[in-house]
Amino acid sequence: MDLVGPQYITALSQAGSITGAAKQLGVSQPAISNWLNNIEKQLGTPLVIRSRRQLILTPAGSLYLEGAKKMLEIRSETYRAISAISGSRKKVIRLTGTPNGGANLFASLFQAFQAKYPSVSLQFIEAYNRQSIEMVEDGRVDFAMASSLNYDRPGLQYLLNGKSELVLMVPYGFPTAYDAESLKKGDDLPIADFSKLSGLPFIMPDDDMSYTRGLHALFNQIGYEPNVIFQSGNVRIIYNMVKSGAGIAVLPRRLFSPIDQVSLFSLEPKLINHSVMIFKAGKKLTEEEEFIVGFLNGKPKSEWEIHTT
Amino acid sequence: MDVRQLEYLLTISREGSLSAAAEIIHISQSALSQSLQKIEKQLGTPLFHRTDKKMIPTEAGRLYLEGAKALVEIKQNTYEKIDDLVHRKKNALSIALCPQVYQHSGQEILARLQDVFGPGNIQFSELSSDVAREYLANDFLDAAVLCHRGKPESLLTIHTLYEEETVLAVPDDMAWEGTAVDPNALRKVPFASIRKDSYMYFLMDSLFSDPAFTAHIDYQVESLQNIRTLVEDGYAAAFVPGKIAQILRDCRIYQWHTRPSYEVALAIPKYTGKKNELLQVQKILTELLKKQSAE
């Protein structure tokens, strides 16, 4: 029951924009625009008013939405009824990821996936990095959404979703801190000078986190001994502590906002965190799994960057 | 709403064979068979028993066909409704009321308008003020009763109907003594607000930044109707339009110290071909709403 139109109009009315709807459905913006142009031509009337602030449904658009909602409801009722009698022979795909980032991604993935593959059930298991990788290795899950400094575990494949630099964050008032308010998103950062930072309170990521080992190795190499006052497995907590002036820390750059009184420094050599999908080496992805990977990665299959050890 | 695949399946079931269905649809039998197999694979269960003579729906198939039939019907129905709308009589008057007015006196206004113009000549709906403005600008509406806050409108003629005061409604269980807002009591009361990007929120936004507003917003809802439900069922306090406050059950109403208000007005596009009818509409609305205010 391929109900593209009803799905698109429902997402448009919820999101209030073509961009938002595309994001919610995991499809491209042109896919939605083209559909809209075609259906408006077919019906001989506009379905939306593309106004400055927010997209508004026309009277015809509201009628279309009303019908669409009924149709989607009937479709899920039908699928539910069929799966109730066809028993539990259902295919299951299991994913794991962190409670913060992973769970959010999963919520948007789940909606798009269920609409496309009603007979496959998708499960999410929360876990931090190290556990996640173990779960892939012993087959408890099919994929892990994780982050990693390098692709060094044997027997695994890594599919790169994105990169984020790990930077030293120093609150205002600490040695070497500078005014970072005018810092733009991609600007080069000054290099951290650890010789001026000895003895300062340091907030360390938990041992389970993806970059802790790499950070220790780097400190060993440059001979810096952090004065660890606190450890946490949650980067947001660490960032908030830096913001409130409790100490310095190394964190993904994407957490930074220029309104916070925090200054940023690159490490030397730079530490780059890769956000990846991890699965067993040699695993051949099914159609459903490729959909999941594509949804999370956002790029067509030909551009996937896969690393094997 | 592409339901072609579903119509194929319905044809197979009706004809009882792939070849007969393929002939009716004008596609090859193998293409039809493939499209059926694809659906069955997606569902993970067969939809038809393929016997020598006949295609007979399985139990899952029966459920699927039932759903398919309903979907095809809704699609046709929706397209017909849209077609009617596009080709509707151009001389019918289409009028919308903002929720404040619609919920309070919509029925009464509709009855009067139908009396005067004839039931077939009125299209009547509830629309939020910002959507109504867009509809007026795009010629989907002839007139709208909407909220208005002082700003001049370049394309609309605005006839003020009455001044609406925003008041605080608190469920009886949470209400306090006296007629003034008690900041300490208000602090402890769960609060409901309309969604941030709505026009109603825009009308009230100064209230939420008022230092006297000590409550915490626990509910963000879609519509004035939701606000009413939350207040009347005792879940939360909220700011509501004065007229709505009059019809709220099981709650107590307090005036806010700044006496915030906005205008409720009839808006008509400056260039309308229905001047005379709309003058009549204006007269009817002024009369009805003034009479109520007097009560």
Boltz contact constraints between the chains, C-beta under 6 A:
constraints:
  - contact:
      token1: [A, 5]
      token2: [B, 1]
      max_distance: 6.0
  - contact:
      token1: [A, 43]
      token2: [B, 82]
      max_distance: 6.0
  - contact:
      token1: [A, 44]
      token2: [B, 86]
      max_distance: 6.0
  - contact:
      token1: [A, 45]
      token2: [B, 86]
      max_distance: 6.0
  - contact:
      token1: [A, 49]
      token2: [B, 134]
      max_distance: 6.0
  - contact:
      token1: [A, 49]
      token2: [B, 138]
      max_distance: 6.0
  - contact:
      token1: [A, 51]
      token2: [B, 134]
      max_distance: 6.0
  - contact:
      token1: [A, 56]
      token2: [B, 131]
      max_distance: 6.0
  - contact:
      token1: [A, 56]
      token2: [B, 134]
      max_distance: 6.0
  - contact:
      token1: [A, 59]
      token2: [B, 85]
      max_distance: 6.0
  - contact:
      token1: [A, 59]
      token2: [B, 140]
      max_distance: 6.0
  - contact:
      token1: [A, 60]
      token2: [B, 82]
      max_distance: 6.0
  - contact:
      token1: [A, 60]
      token2: [B, 85]
      max_distance: 6.0
  - contact:
      token1: [A, 63]
      token2: [B, 81]
      max_distance: 6.0
  - contact:
      token1: [A, 63]
      token2: [B, 82]
      max_distance: 6.0
  - contact:
      token1: [A, 67]
      token2: [B, 74]
      max_distance: 6.0
  - contact:
      token1: [A, 67]
      token2: [B, 78]
      max_distance: 6.0
  - contact:
      token1: [A, 70]
      token2: [B, 74]
      max_distance: 6.0
  - contact:
      token1: [A, 71]
      token2: [B, 71]
      max_distance: 6.0
  - contact:
      token1: [A, 71]
      token2: [B, 74]
      max_distance: 6.0
  - contact:
      token1: [A, 74]
      token2: [B, 67]
      max_distance: 6.0
  - contact:
      token1: [A, 74]
      token2: [B, 70]
      max_distance: 6.0
  - contact:
      token1: [A, 74]
      token2: [B, 71]
      max_distance: 6.0
  - contact:
      token1: [A, 78]
      token2: [B, 63]
      max_distance: 6.0
  - contact:
      token1: [A, 78]
      token2: [B, 67]
      max_distance: 6.0
  - contact:
      token1: [A, 81]
      token2: [B, 63]
      max_distance: 6.0
  - contact:
      token1: [A, 82]
      token2: [B, 60]
      max_distance: 6.0
  - contact:
      token1: [A, 82]
      token2: [B, 63]
      max_distance: 6.0
  - contact:
      token1: [A, 85]
      token2: [B, 59]
      max_distance: 6.0
  - contact:
      token1: [A, 86]
      token2: [B, 45]
      max_distance: 6.0
  - contact:
      token1: [A, 86]
      token2: [B, 60]
      max_distance: 6.0
  - contact:
      token1: [A, 119]
      token2: [B, 43]
      max_distance: 6.0
  - contact:
      token1: [A, 119]
      token2: [B, 44]
      max_distance: 6.0
